[in-house]
Amino acid sequence: MLPFLALDNATDFGPGPTRDLEGVYETHTLHVWYSGDPAGRAVKLQGSFDGEHWFALVTWRPGDNPVLTAKHLARYVNASLGGDGIPISAIIASA
């Protein structure tokens, strides 16, 4: 599955767009980037089997490696932005 831009300089609290992977995938990688001080921000990579009930796959926080990988089955994925502060961008890739 090709990577997709899940957050594009996002500032609003909550999830970005959802991607239907059109199949169940096990490995999901989140890449986060920003300019400035990300203090107070967090990005949660979320998965779902049905697109309605979501579970956390992995959460990025300031000071973490900007690339995090989770190994859980999911058909739908999104990135959810938490906290207040600077704009954040994130890409999700699934395999």
N, CA, C and O atoms as CSV, one atom per row, in Angstrom:
chain,resi,resn,atom,element,x,y,z
A,1,MET,N,N,0.851,-1.170,0.000
A,1,MET,CA,C,0.000,0.000,0.000
A,1,MET,C,C,0.899,1.235,0.000
A,1,MET,O,O,1.843,1.319,0.786
A,2,LEU,N,N,0.610,2.178,-0.867
A,2,LEU,CA,C,1.393,3.405,-0.932
A,2,LEU,C,C,1.145,4.270,0.303
A,2,LEU,O,O,0.030,4.302,0.824
A,3,PRO,N,N,2.185,4.975,0.777
A,3,PRO,CA,C,2.007,5.881,1.919
A,3,PRO,C,C,1.028,7.004,1.562
A,3,PRO,O,O,0.838,7.328,0.390
A,4,PHE,N,N,0.407,7.596,2.600
A,4,PHE,CA,C,-0.464,8.730,2.351
A,4,PHE,C,C,-0.255,9.795,3.429
A,4,PHE,O,O,0.128,9.498,4.561
A,5,LEU,N,N,-0.515,11.030,3.045
A,5,LEU,CA,C,-0.362,12.173,3.937
A,5,LEU,C,C,-1.564,12.215,4.871
A,5,LEU,O,O,-2.670,12.567,4.462
A,6,ALA,N,N,-1.336,11.852,6.128
A,6,ALA,CA,C,-2.418,11.750,7.105
A,6,ALA,C,C,-2.686,13.084,7.814
A,6,ALA,O,O,-3.826,13.376,8.174
A,7,LEU,N,N,-1.652,13.879,8.013
A,7,LEU,CA,C,-1.777,15.218,8.592
A,7,LEU,C,C,-0.905,16.153,7.767
A,7,LEU,O,O,0.271,15.862,7.550
A,8,ASP,N,N,-1.455,17.263,7.307
A,8,ASP,CA,C,-0.723,18.215,6.479
A,8,ASP,C,C,-0.708,19.570,7.182
A,8,ASP,O,O,-1.647,20.356,7.057
A,9,ASN,N,N,0.371,19.832,7.923
A,9,ASN,CA,C,0.468,21.056,8.723
A,9,ASN,C,C,-0.792,21.252,9.567
A,9,ASN,O,O,-1.348,22.349,9.640
A,10,ALA,N,N,-1.224,20.172,10.196
A,10,ALA,CA,C,-2.459,20.187,10.978
A,10,ALA,C,C,-2.285,20.974,12.268
A,10,ALA,O,O,-1.244,20.906,12.922
A,11,THR,N,N,-3.319,21.717,12.619
A,11,THR,CA,C,-3.331,22.457,13.881
A,11,THR,C,C,-4.536,22.078,14.732
A,11,THR,O,O,-4.534,22.304,15.942
A,12,ASP,N,N,-5.559,21.507,14.118
A,12,ASP,CA,C,-6.780,21.157,14.840
A,12,ASP,C,C,-6.636,19.840,15.581
A,12,ASP,O,O,-6.102,18.870,15.043
A,13,PHE,N,N,-7.110,19.811,16.803
A,13,PHE,CA,C,-7.128,18.627,17.640
A,13,PHE,C,C,-8.054,17.579,17.012
A,13,PHE,O,O,-9.150,17.913,16.564
A,14,GLY,N,N,-7.619,16.321,16.978
A,14,GLY,CA,C,-8.464,15.231,16.490
A,14,GLY,C,C,-7.886,14.540,15.275
A,14,GLY,O,O,-6.780,14.857,14.837
A,15,PRO,N,N,-8.647,13.577,14.719
A,15,PRO,CA,C,-8.134,12.766,13.621
A,15,PRO,C,C,-8.132,13.481,12.279
A,15,PRO,O,O,-8.979,14.329,12.000
A,16,GLY,N,N,-7.166,13.118,11.468
A,16,GLY,CA,C,-7.130,13.542,10.076
A,16,GLY,C,C,-7.946,12.561,9.243
A,16,GLY,O,O,-8.732,11.787,9.790
A,17,PRO,N,N,-7.767,12.588,7.926
A,17,PRO,CA,C,-8.548,11.703,7.064
A,17,PRO,C,C,-8.235,10.226,7.327
A,17,PRO,O,O,-7.126,9.868,7.725
A,18,THR,N,N,-9.228,9.395,7.096
A,18,THR,CA,C,-9.099,7.952,7.265
A,18,THR,C,C,-8.763,7.305,5.931
A,18,THR,O,O,-9.300,7.690,4.892
A,19,ARG,N,N,-7.876,6.323,5.964
A,19,ARG,CA,C,-7.537,5.564,4.759
A,19,ARG,C,C,-8.074,4.154,4.903
A,19,ARG,O,O,-7.767,3.457,5.870
A,20,ASP,N,N,-8.891,3.732,3.922
A,20,ASP,CA,C,-9.336,2.348,3.826
A,20,ASP,C,C,-8.256,1.598,3.057
A,20,ASP,O,O,-8.035,1.858,1.874
A,21,LEU,N,N,-7.592,0.679,3.720
A,21,LEU,CA,C,-6.505,-0.063,3.098
A,21,LEU,C,C,-7.003,-1.153,2.148
A,21,LEU,O,O,-6.207,-1.806,1.474
A,22,GLU,N,N,-8.326,-1.345,2.098
A,22,GLU,CA,C,-8.969,-2.323,1.214
A,22,GLU,C,C,-8.435,-3.729,1.432
A,22,GLU,O,O,-8.376,-4.538,0.506
A,23,GLY,N,N,-8.054,-4.003,2.650
A,23,GLY,CA,C,-7.545,-5.301,3.080
A,23,GLY,C,C,-6.979,-5.124,4.477
A,23,GLY,O,O,-6.813,-3.998,4.946
A,24,VAL,N,N,-6.687,-6.215,5.135
A,24,VAL,CA,C,-6.137,-6.147,6.486
A,24,VAL,C,C,-4.621,-6.222,6.415
A,24,VAL,O,O,-4.065,-7.167,5.855
A,25,TYR,N,N,-3.954,-5.223,6.984
A,25,TYR,CA,C,-2.491,-5.156,7.000
A,25,TYR,C,C,-2.006,-5.194,8.439
A,25,TYR,O,O,-2.716,-4.787,9.358
A,26,GLU,N,N,-0.775,-5.692,8.626
A,26,GLU,CA,C,-0.253,-5.878,9.977
A,26,GLU,C,C,0.766,-4.826,10.395
A,26,GLU,O,O,0.843,-4.493,11.578
A,27,THR,N,N,1.540,-4.299,9.474
A,27,THR,CA,C,2.609,-3.367,9.824
A,27,THR,C,C,2.232,-1.963,9.371
A,27,THR,O,O,1.909,-1.738,8.205
A,28,HIS,N,N,2.279,-1.015,10.318
A,28,HIS,CA,C,1.890,0.370,10.036
A,28,HIS,C,C,2.980,1.290,10.585
A,28,HIS,O,O,3.355,1.197,11.754
A,29,THR,N,N,3.481,2.174,9.729
A,29,THR,CA,C,4.558,3.082,10.116
A,29,THR,C,C,4.077,4.522,10.029
A,29,THR,O,O,3.453,4.931,9.050
A,30,LEU,N,N,4.381,5.276,11.071
A,30,LEU,CA,C,4.025,6.692,11.173
A,30,LEU,C,C,5.307,7.510,11.115
A,30,LEU,O,O,6.242,7.259,11.876
A,31,HIS,N,N,5.354,8.494,10.209
A,31,HIS,CA,C,6.492,9.431,10.124
A,31,HIS,C,C,5.956,10.827,10.396
A,31,HIS,O,O,5.082,11.313,9.677
A,32,VAL,N,N,6.481,11.476,11.438
A,32,VAL,CA,C,6.020,12.792,11.884
A,32,VAL,C,C,7.106,13.827,11.616
A,32,VAL,O,O,8.289,13.553,11.822
A,33,TRP,N,N,6.708,15.025,11.152
A,33,TRP,CA,C,7.652,16.131,11.033
A,33,TRP,C,C,6.962,17.459,11.315
A,33,TRP,O,O,5.737,17.576,11.267
A,34,TYR,N,N,7.798,18.462,11.614
A,34,TYR,CA,C,7.294,19.759,12.058
A,34,TYR,C,C,8.442,20.762,11.989
A,34,TYR,O,O,9.600,20.381,11.817
A,35,SER,N,N,8.114,22.043,12.126
A,35,SER,CA,C,9.106,23.110,12.263
A,35,SER,C,C,8.802,23.829,13.563
A,35,SER,O,O,7.659,24.211,13.813
A,36,GLY,N,N,9.812,24.012,14.388
A,36,GLY,CA,C,9.597,24.684,15.657
A,36,GLY,C,C,9.609,23.713,16.818
A,36,GLY,O,O,10.081,22.583,16.700
A,37,ASP,N,N,9.083,24.170,17.937
A,37,ASP,CA,C,9.071,23.383,19.170
A,37,ASP,C,C,7.743,22.636,19.280
A,37,ASP,O,O,6.695,23.270,19.400
A,38,PRO,N,N,7.766,21.290,19.243
A,38,PRO,CA,C,6.524,20.528,19.283
A,38,PRO,C,C,5.990,20.265,20.691
A,38,PRO,O,O,5.083,19.451,20.865
A,39,ALA,N,N,6.542,20.943,21.691
A,39,ALA,CA,C,6.103,20.717,23.074
A,39,ALA,C,C,4.579,20.790,23.169
A,39,ALA,O,O,3.959,21.685,22.595
A,40,GLY,N,N,3.994,19.867,23.879
A,40,GLY,CA,C,2.558,19.849,24.065
A,40,GLY,C,C,1.788,19.118,22.986
A,40,GLY,O,O,0.568,18.987,23.081
A,41,ARG,N,N,2.475,18.638,21.959
A,41,ARG,CA,C,1.823,17.936,20.859
A,41,ARG,C,C,1.990,16.429,21.009
A,41,ARG,O,O,2.905,15.963,21.688
A,42,ALA,N,N,1.107,15.678,20.377
A,42,ALA,CA,C,1.208,14.222,20.283
A,42,ALA,C,C,0.459,13.796,19.026
A,42,ALA,O,O,-0.527,14.425,18.639
A,43,VAL,N,N,0.932,12.724,18.391
A,43,VAL,CA,C,0.253,12.166,17.228
A,43,VAL,C,C,0.016,10.689,17.499
A,43,VAL,O,O,0.951,9.932,17.761
A,44,LYS,N,N,-1.237,10.296,17.432
A,44,LYS,CA,C,-1.610,8.901,17.662
A,44,LYS,C,C,-1.945,8.248,16.325
A,44,LYS,O,O,-2.836,8.711,15.611
A,45,LEU,N,N,-1.240,7.184,15.988
A,45,LEU,CA,C,-1.587,6.359,14.837
A,45,LEU,C,C,-2.677,5.400,15.295
A,45,LEU,O,O,-2.483,4.620,16.227
A,46,GLN,N,N,-3.833,5.468,14.625
A,46,GLN,CA,C,-4.980,4.667,15.034
A,46,GLN,C,C,-5.337,3.660,13.957
A,46,GLN,O,O,-5.140,3.904,12.767
A,47,GLY,N,N,-5.867,2.522,14.391
A,47,GLY,CA,C,-6.334,1.493,13.478
A,47,GLY,C,C,-7.761,1.112,13.801
A,47,GLY,O,O,-8.258,1.369,14.898
A,48,SER,N,N,-8.419,0.492,12.823
A,48,SER,CA,C,-9.798,0.044,12.998
A,48,SER,C,C,-10.048,-1.131,12.057
A,48,SER,O,O,-9.412,-1.244,11.009
A,49,PHE,N,N,-10.975,-1.998,12.438
A,49,PHE,CA,C,-11.406,-3.078,11.556
A,49,PHE,C,C,-12.622,-2.670,10.732
A,49,PHE,O,O,-12.834,-3.187,9.635
A,50,ASP,N,N,-13.428,-1.734,11.263
A,50,ASP,CA,C,-14.684,-1.372,10.615
A,50,ASP,C,C,-14.818,0.117,10.276
A,50,ASP,O,O,-15.826,0.523,9.698
A,51,GLY,N,N,-13.828,0.929,10.622
A,51,GLY,CA,C,-13.896,2.366,10.345
A,51,GLY,C,C,-14.717,3.151,11.350
A,51,GLY,O,O,-14.879,4.362,11.203
A,52,GLU,N,N,-15.240,2.480,12.374
A,52,GLU,CA,C,-16.042,3.153,13.399
A,52,GLU,C,C,-15.450,3.027,14.790
A,52,GLU,O,O,-15.521,3.967,15.581
A,53,HIS,N,N,-14.876,1.893,15.093
A,53,HIS,CA,C,-14.307,1.625,16.415
A,53,HIS,C,C,-12.782,1.628,16.284
A,53,HIS,O,O,-12.207,0.783,15.598
A,54,TRP,N,N,-12.140,2.585,16.948
A,54,TRP,CA,C,-10.714,2.835,16.762
A,54,TRP,C,C,-9.899,2.390,17.963
A,54,TRP,O,O,-10.375,2.425,19.097
A,55,PHE,N,N,-8.662,1.970,17.704
A,55,PHE,CA,C,-7.713,1.613,18.755
A,55,PHE,C,C,-6.364,2.220,18.422
A,55,PHE,O,O,-6.024,2.412,17.254
A,56,ALA,N,N,-5.601,2.518,19.463
A,56,ALA,CA,C,-4.280,3.123,19.281
A,56,ALA,C,C,-3.287,2.061,18.825
A,56,ALA,O,O,-3.206,0.981,19.411
A,57,LEU,N,N,-2.536,2.374,17.781
A,57,LEU,CA,C,-1.454,1.505,17.317
A,57,LEU,C,C,-0.129,1.940,17.935
A,57,LEU,O,O,0.638,1.112,18.424
A,58,VAL,N,N,0.133,3.244,17.908
A,58,VAL,CA,C,1.356,3.805,18.496
A,58,VAL,C,C,1.136,5.307,18.656
A,58,VAL,O,O,0.370,5.906,17.901
A,59,THR,N,N,1.806,5.918,19.640
A,59,THR,CA,C,1.687,7.358,19.863
A,59,THR,C,C,3.073,7.995,19.831
A,59,THR,O,O,3.995,7.555,20.516
A,60,TRP,N,N,3.195,9.049,19.013
A,60,TRP,CA,C,4.429,9.846,18.959
A,60,TRP,C,C,4.278,11.020,19.896
A,60,TRP,O,O,3.229,11.660,19.964
A,61,ARG,N,N,5.372,11.294,20.631
A,61,ARG,CA,C,5.440,12.467,21.508
A,61,ARG,C,C,6.770,13.175,21.263
A,61,ARG,O,O,7.725,12.542,20.812
A,62,PRO,N,N,6.854,14.481,21.551
A,62,PRO,CA,C,8.121,15.192,21.378
A,62,PRO,C,C,9.254,14.440,22.083
A,62,PRO,O,O,9.105,13.994,23.221
A,63,GLY,N,N,10.359,14.311,21.403
A,63,GLY,CA,C,11.516,13.588,21.925
A,63,GLY,C,C,11.597,12.161,21.415
A,63,GLY,O,O,12.653,11.533,21.495
A,64,ASP,N,N,10.477,11.632,20.881
A,64,ASP,CA,C,10.490,10.292,20.293
A,64,ASP,C,C,11.144,10.323,18.921
A,64,ASP,O,O,11.260,11.377,18.295
A,65,ASN,N,N,11.566,9.161,18.467
A,65,ASN,CA,C,12.014,9.008,17.093
A,65,ASN,C,C,10.868,9.457,16.192
A,65,ASN,O,O,9.717,9.129,16.479
A,66,PRO,N,N,11.137,10.203,15.101
A,66,PRO,CA,C,10.044,10.672,14.249
A,66,PRO,C,C,9.402,9.568,13.404
A,66,PRO,O,O,8.380,9.798,12.758
A,67,VAL,N,N,9.999,8.371,13.409
A,67,VAL,CA,C,9.428,7.249,12.671
A,67,VAL,C,C,9.152,6.121,13.658
A,67,VAL,O,O,10.069,5.598,14.290
A,68,LEU,N,N,7.870,5.751,13.785
A,68,LEU,CA,C,7.455,4.690,14.707
A,68,LEU,C,C,6.657,3.644,13.935
A,68,LEU,O,O,5.895,3.981,13.029
A,69,THR,N,N,6.835,2.374,14.297
A,69,THR,CA,C,6.139,1.280,13.622
A,69,THR,C,C,5.367,0.443,14.629
A,69,THR,O,O,5.847,0.155,15.725
A,70,ALA,N,N,4.159,0.059,14.228
A,70,ALA,CA,C,3.300,-0.795,15.053
A,70,ALA,C,C,2.989,-2.070,14.279
A,70,ALA,O,O,2.889,-2.054,13.052
A,71,LYS,N,N,2.838,-3.162,14.996
A,71,LYS,CA,C,2.487,-4.448,14.390
A,71,LYS,C,C,1.163,-4.927,14.986
A,71,LYS,O,O,1.136,-5.650,15.981
A,72,HIS,N,N,0.071,-4.508,14.354
A,72,HIS,CA,C,-1.282,-4.913,14.739
A,72,HIS,C,C,-2.119,-4.954,13.467
A,72,HIS,O,O,-1.933,-4.124,12.576
A,73,LEU,N,N,-3.025,-5.896,13.375
A,73,LEU,CA,C,-3.899,-5.961,12.211
A,73,LEU,C,C,-4.882,-4.790,12.208
A,73,LEU,O,O,-5.437,-4.430,13.246
A,74,ALA,N,N,-5.089,-4.199,11.026
A,74,ALA,CA,C,-6.069,-3.121,10.857
A,74,ALA,C,C,-6.419,-2.993,9.379
A,74,ALA,O,O,-5.584,-3.243,8.509
A,75,ARG,N,N,-7.642,-2.608,9.109
A,75,ARG,CA,C,-8.063,-2.315,7.739
A,75,ARG,C,C,-8.073,-0.811,7.466
A,75,ARG,O,O,-7.765,-0.380,6.355
A,76,TYR,N,N,-8.423,-0.015,8.473
A,76,TYR,CA,C,-8.482,1.438,8.355
A,76,TYR,C,C,-7.427,2.055,9.256
A,76,TYR,O,O,-7.164,1.546,10.345
A,77,VAL,N,N,-6.816,3.153,8.807
A,77,VAL,CA,C,-5.834,3.865,9.626
A,77,VAL,C,C,-6.065,5.365,9.511
A,77,VAL,O,O,-6.593,5.857,8.514
A,78,ASN,N,N,-5.655,6.083,10.561
A,78,ASN,CA,C,-5.607,7.535,10.518
A,78,ASN,C,C,-4.603,8.013,11.565
A,78,ASN,O,O,-4.122,7.229,12.384
A,79,ALA,N,N,-4.301,9.278,11.527
A,79,ALA,CA,C,-3.439,9.909,12.532
A,79,ALA,C,C,-4.276,10.953,13.244
A,79,ALA,O,O,-4.978,11.739,12.609
A,80,SER,N,N,-4.198,10.956,14.561
A,80,SER,CA,C,-4.980,11.891,15.366
A,80,SER,C,C,-4.028,12.814,16.119
A,80,SER,O,O,-3.112,12.354,16.800
A,81,LEU,N,N,-4.252,14.117,15.992
A,81,LEU,CA,C,-3.385,15.123,16.598
A,81,LEU,C,C,-3.914,15.508,17.971
A,81,LEU,O,O,-5.107,15.764,18.139
A,82,GLY,N,N,-3.026,15.547,18.937
A,82,GLY,CA,C,-3.397,15.951,20.281
A,82,GLY,C,C,-2.591,17.146,20.751
A,82,GLY,O,O,-1.509,17.421,20.231
A,83,GLY,N,N,-3.119,17.850,21.731
A,83,GLY,CA,C,-2.423,18.981,22.333
A,83,GLY,C,C,-2.559,20.253,21.525
A,83,GLY,O,O,-3.204,20.285,20.477
A,84,ASP,N,N,-1.932,21.309,22.042
A,84,ASP,CA,C,-1.929,22.612,21.380
A,84,ASP,C,C,-0.503,22.965,21.007
A,84,ASP,O,O,0.443,22.570,21.689
A,85,GLY,N,N,-0.353,23.708,19.927
A,85,GLY,CA,C,0.985,24.143,19.544
A,85,GLY,C,C,1.135,24.284,18.046
A,85,GLY,O,O,0.191,24.619,17.331
A,86,ILE,N,N,2.341,24.021,17.591
A,86,ILE,CA,C,2.711,24.238,16.194
A,86,ILE,C,C,2.026,23.233,15.260
A,86,ILE,O,O,1.565,22.183,15.708
A,87,PRO,N,N,1.959,23.555,13.963
A,87,PRO,CA,C,1.425,22.610,12.982
A,87,PRO,C,C,2.307,21.350,12.887
A,87,PRO,O,O,3.528,21.416,13.026
A,88,ILE,N,N,1.666,20.228,12.653
A,88,ILE,CA,C,2.335,18.932,12.554
A,88,ILE,C,C,1.895,18.252,11.259
A,88,ILE,O,O,0.738,18.357,10.853
A,89,SER,N,N,2.835,17.554,10.616
A,89,SER,CA,C,2.523,16.738,9.454
A,89,SER,C,C,2.900,15.302,9.726
A,89,SER,O,O,3.805,15.034,10.516
A,90,ALA,N,N,2.214,14.370,9.079
A,90,ALA,CA,C,2.503,12.956,9.281
A,90,ALA,C,C,2.099,12.149,8.053
A,90,ALA,O,O,1.104,12.442,7.390
A,91,ILE,N,N,2.894,11.132,7.771
A,91,ILE,CA,C,2.616,10.164,6.697
A,91,ILE,C,C,2.439,8.802,7.348
A,91,ILE,O,O,3.123,8.472,8.317
A,92,ILE,N,N,1.511,8.011,6.805
A,92,ILE,CA,C,1.314,6.632,7.240
A,92,ILE,C,C,1.580,5.699,6.062
A,92,ILE,O,O,1.108,5.936,4.950
A,93,ALA,N,N,2.333,4.649,6.317
A,93,ALA,CA,C,2.558,3.591,5.329
A,93,ALA,C,C,2.197,2.264,5.985
A,93,ALA,O,O,2.523,2.030,7.149
A,94,SER,N,N,1.521,1.397,5.235
A,94,SER,CA,C,1.094,0.096,5.756
A,94,SER,C,C,1.530,-1.003,4.803
A,94,SER,O,O,1.554,-0.827,3.585
A,95,ALA,N,N,1.878,-2.151,5.397
A,95,ALA,CA,C,2.286,-3.305,4.573
A,95,ALA,C,C,1.809,-4.578,5.221
A,95,ALA,O,O,2.045,-5.665,4.694
